[in-house]
Amino acid sequence: MDEDFVLRIDRARHYAKVPFVLTSSIRCAEHNLKVGGSETSSHPKGLADDIECLTSYHRYRILYGLMKAGFTRFKIGIDFIHVDDDQDKPKELIWLK
């Protein structure tokens, strides 16, 4: 994992004041494709996490913490939030699974 990314995730967790349960983090390219990740995924670069999110309250707190820590790329799934800090991709995006 990228060290700066990990430190910022930890800072976001602190701001969110709820636990961050990481369900997916760094992946090898083979596993990334096996689980349905895109060929341009940020997970193999060590620049992405999927964070478990089971309630609307936790979704709000997690997004708040991530934004306060400076993250700007999010994917919202039914039970997770994907966050990445890939400088090769567009910023200020929230998309749905």
Backbone as JSON, one array per atom type, in Angstrom:
{
  "sequence": "MDEDFVLRIDRARHYAKVPFVLTSSIRCAEHNLKVGGSETSSHPKGLADDIECLTSYHRYRILYGLMKAGFTRFKIGIDFIHVDDDQDKPKELIWLK",
  "N": [[0.84, -1.19, 0.0], [0.38, 2.26, -0.65], [2.12, 4.48, 1.34], [1.41, 7.16, 2.09], [-1.28, 7.16, 1.33], [-2.34, 5.26, 3.14], [-1.9, 6.58, 5.6], [-3.58, 8.79, 5.26], [-6.07, 7.52, 5.1], [-6.23, 6.57, 7.7], [-6.33, 9.01, 9.05], [-8.78, 9.92, 8.08], [-10.49, 8.03, 9.23], [-10.21, 8.73, 11.89], [-11.41, 11.3, 11.82], [-14.01, 10.54, 11.08], [-15.01, 9.12, 13.22], [-16.07, 6.58, 13.47], [-15.68, 3.01, 13.15], [-13.49, 1.81, 10.56], [-13.92, -0.74, 8.51], [-12.09, -2.53, 6.45], [-12.8, -4.03, 3.48], [-11.68, -4.67, 1.11], [-8.51, -4.14, -0.22], [-5.28, -3.55, -1.25], [-4.67, -5.34, -4.23], [-3.51, -8.08, -6.21], [-3.03, -8.02, -9.78], [-4.24, -10.21, -11.06], [-6.08, -11.24, -9.13], [-7.65, -8.97, -8.86], [-8.99, -8.81, -11.35], [-10.38, -11.2, -11.17], [-12.25, -10.72, -9.14], [-13.89, -8.93, -10.34], [-12.87, -6.4, -10.72], [-11.85, -3.48, -12.55], [-9.66, -3.17, -15.42], [-8.24, -0.89, -15.13], [-8.17, -0.4, -12.46], [-7.54, 1.05, -9.23], [-6.79, -0.44, -7.09], [-4.69, -2.47, -7.48], [-2.51, -0.75, -7.54], [-2.21, 0.02, -4.96], [-3.66, 2.15, -4.04], [-6.29, 2.3, -3.25], [-9.22, 1.57, -1.31], [-11.88, -0.49, -0.12], [-14.52, 0.12, 1.97], [-16.43, -1.22, 4.51], [-19.9, -0.6, 4.84], [-22.75, -0.39, 6.46], [-24.97, 1.01, 7.36], [-26.97, 3.98, 6.96], [-26.15, 6.06, 8.59], [-23.45, 5.37, 9.15], [-22.5, 5.5, 6.54], [-22.7, 8.25, 6.01], [-20.92, 9.27, 8.03], [-18.5, 8.05, 7.31], [-18.07, 9.04, 4.68], [-17.93, 11.77, 5.33], [-15.57, 11.82, 6.92], [-13.66, 10.9, 5.05], [-13.79, 12.92, 3.07], [-13.02, 15.14, 4.6], [-10.41, 14.43, 5.08], [-9.36, 14.87, 2.63], [-9.89, 13.27, 0.39], [-11.31, 12.66, -2.86], [-12.54, 10.94, -4.62], [-15.05, 8.6, -4.98], [-16.92, 5.57, -4.79], [-20.16, 4.44, -4.36], [-21.56, 1.7, -2.94], [-24.03, -0.84, -2.17], [-23.32, -1.95, 0.32], [-20.84, -0.91, 0.9], [-18.2, 1.57, 0.66], [-16.15, 2.71, -1.82], [-12.97, 4.12, -2.02], [-10.49, 6.05, -3.57], [-7.22, 7.33, -4.39], [-6.04, 7.99, -6.82], [-3.9, 9.59, -8.83], [-3.89, 9.59, -11.56], [-6.44, 9.67, -12.46], [-9.7, 11.23, -13.0], [-10.79, 13.82, -10.74], [-12.96, 14.65, -7.92], [-15.4, 13.03, -7.93], [-18.32, 11.05, -7.5], [-19.63, 7.95, -7.78], [-22.02, 5.36, -8.53], [-22.4, 1.91, -7.73]],
  "CA": [[0.0, 0.0, 0.0], [1.05, 3.55, -0.64], [2.18, 4.93, 2.74], [0.63, 8.38, 2.26], [-2.68, 6.76, 1.26], [-2.69, 4.61, 4.41], [-1.96, 7.62, 6.64], [-4.78, 9.6, 5.04], [-7.22, 6.69, 5.49], [-6.27, 6.58, 9.17], [-6.8, 10.34, 9.44], [-10.22, 9.95, 7.77], [-11.15, 7.22, 10.27], [-10.23, 9.58, 13.08], [-12.44, 12.33, 11.62], [-15.33, 9.92, 10.96], [-15.41, 8.65, 14.55], [-16.66, 5.24, 13.38], [-14.66, 2.08, 12.66], [-13.34, 1.52, 9.13], [-13.68, -2.16, 8.24], [-11.66, -2.62, 5.05], [-13.19, -5.31, 2.88], [-10.76, -4.91, -0.01], [-7.45, -3.14, -0.24], [-4.39, -3.82, -2.37], [-4.93, -6.62, -4.9], [-2.7, -8.35, -7.39], [-3.82, -7.81, -10.99], [-5.03, -11.41, -11.33], [-7.22, -11.26, -8.21], [-8.49, -7.82, -9.18], [-9.87, -9.18, -12.45], [-11.22, -12.3, -10.7], [-13.35, -10.19, -8.33], [-14.66, -7.99, -11.14], [-12.24, -5.09, -10.81], [-11.53, -3.05, -13.92], [-8.24, -3.23, -15.79], [-7.61, 0.38, -14.7], [-8.44, -0.28, -11.03], [-6.49, 1.61, -8.38], [-6.44, -1.42, -6.05], [-3.34, -3.03, -7.66], [-1.51, 0.3, -7.29], [-2.17, 0.31, -3.52], [-4.24, 3.48, -3.87], [-7.75, 2.19, -3.09], [-9.81, 0.71, -0.28], [-13.33, -0.61, 0.0], [-14.83, 0.22, 3.4], [-17.77, -1.72, 4.8], [-20.83, 0.45, 5.23], [-24.01, -1.12, 6.59], [-26.08, 1.89, 7.73], [-26.9, 5.34, 6.4], [-25.34, 6.87, 9.5], [-22.04, 5.07, 8.9], [-22.18, 6.02, 5.2], [-22.48, 9.68, 6.18], [-19.71, 9.51, 8.83], [-17.33, 7.63, 6.53], [-17.87, 10.04, 3.63], [-17.47, 12.99, 5.98], [-14.16, 11.66, 7.29], [-12.84, 10.82, 3.84], [-13.7, 14.24, 2.45], [-12.23, 16.01, 5.46], [-9.01, 14.02, 4.9], [-8.91, 15.32, 1.32], [-10.21, 12.36, -0.7], [-12.3, 13.24, -3.77], [-13.07, 9.91, -5.55], [-15.82, 7.63, -4.21], [-17.97, 4.75, -5.39], [-21.09, 4.04, -3.32], [-22.23, 0.43, -3.15], [-25.06, -1.14, -1.19], [-22.74, -2.22, 1.65], [-19.45, -0.45, 0.96], [-17.75, 2.78, -0.02], [-14.82, 2.63, -2.42], [-12.26, 5.39, -2.07], [-9.12, 5.94, -4.1], [-6.47, 8.57, -4.53], [-5.24, 7.74, -8.02], [-3.65, 10.88, -9.48], [-4.07, 9.43, -13.0], [-7.87, 9.63, -12.76], [-10.4, 12.49, -12.7], [-11.09, 14.11, -9.33], [-14.29, 15.12, -7.53], [-16.4, 12.12, -8.48], [-19.0, 10.03, -6.7], [-20.41, 7.14, -8.7], [-22.75, 4.27, -7.9], [-22.08, 0.58, -8.25]],
  "C": [[0.88, 1.25, 0.0], [0.99, 4.14, 0.78], [1.35, 6.19, 2.99], [-0.87, 8.06, 2.23], [-3.14, 6.16, 2.58], [-2.82, 5.64, 5.53], [-3.21, 8.49, 6.5], [-6.05, 8.82, 5.38], [-7.35, 6.69, 7.01], [-6.76, 7.94, 9.69], [-8.31, 10.45, 9.19], [-11.01, 9.17, 8.82], [-11.27, 8.03, 11.56], [-11.33, 10.64, 12.97], [-13.85, 11.74, 11.65], [-15.89, 9.49, 12.31], [-16.28, 7.39, 14.51], [-15.57, 4.3, 12.86], [-14.65, 2.0, 11.13], [-13.0, 0.05, 9.01], [-13.36, -2.26, 6.75], [-11.98, -4.0, 4.51], [-12.34, -5.66, 1.67], [-9.76, -3.77, -0.04], [-6.57, -3.4, -1.45], [-4.67, -5.22, -2.91], [-3.89, -6.82, -5.99], [-3.61, -8.23, -8.62], [-4.73, -9.01, -11.29], [-6.27, -11.47, -10.43], [-8.17, -10.12, -8.51], [-9.47, -8.17, -10.3], [-10.85, -10.28, -12.03], [-12.43, -11.79, -9.91], [-14.16, -9.11, -9.06], [-14.1, -6.59, -11.21], [-11.88, -4.75, -12.25], [-10.02, -3.17, -14.17], [-7.51, -1.96, -15.37], [-7.83, 0.63, -13.2], [-7.24, 0.3, -10.28], [-6.07, 0.65, -7.28], [-5.05, -2.02, -6.27], [-2.21, -2.02, -7.43], [-1.34, 0.59, -5.8], [-2.74, 1.68, -3.19], [-5.75, 3.45, -3.69], [-8.1, 1.27, -1.94], [-11.3, 0.64, -0.5], [-13.62, -0.71, 1.49], [-16.27, -0.26, 3.61], [-18.65, -0.59, 5.31], [-22.23, -0.16, 5.26], [-25.2, -0.26, 6.99], [-25.89, 3.27, 7.08], [-26.05, 6.26, 7.27], [-23.85, 6.64, 9.26], [-21.61, 5.6, 7.52], [-21.87, 7.52, 5.29], [-21.15, 9.95, 6.9], [-18.46, 9.16, 8.03], [-17.04, 8.65, 5.42], [-17.37, 11.36, 4.21], [-15.98, 12.9, 6.29], [-13.25, 11.62, 6.08], [-12.69, 12.17, 3.17], [-12.86, 15.2, 3.28], [-10.73, 15.69, 5.34], [-8.49, 14.33, 3.49], [-9.18, 14.37, 0.16], [-11.34, 12.95, -1.55], [-12.9, 12.23, -4.75], [-13.74, 8.8, -4.74], [-16.76, 6.83, -5.11], [-18.84, 4.27, -4.24], [-21.76, 2.74, -3.74], [-23.28, 0.23, -2.08], [-24.46, -1.26, 0.21], [-21.28, -1.81, 1.77], [-19.3, 0.93, 0.33], [-16.35, 2.5, -0.53], [-14.23, 4.04, -2.4], [-10.9, 5.13, -2.71], [-8.53, 7.32, -4.24], [-5.5, 8.43, -5.7], [-5.1, 9.04, -8.79], [-3.81, 10.81, -10.99], [-5.54, 9.46, -13.42], [-8.52, 10.96, -12.4], [-10.74, 12.61, -11.22], [-12.54, 14.54, -9.17], [-15.41, 14.33, -8.2], [-17.01, 11.26, -7.39], [-19.86, 9.25, -7.69], [-21.02, 5.97, -7.92], [-22.35, 2.94, -8.53], [-23.23, 0.1, -9.08]]
}
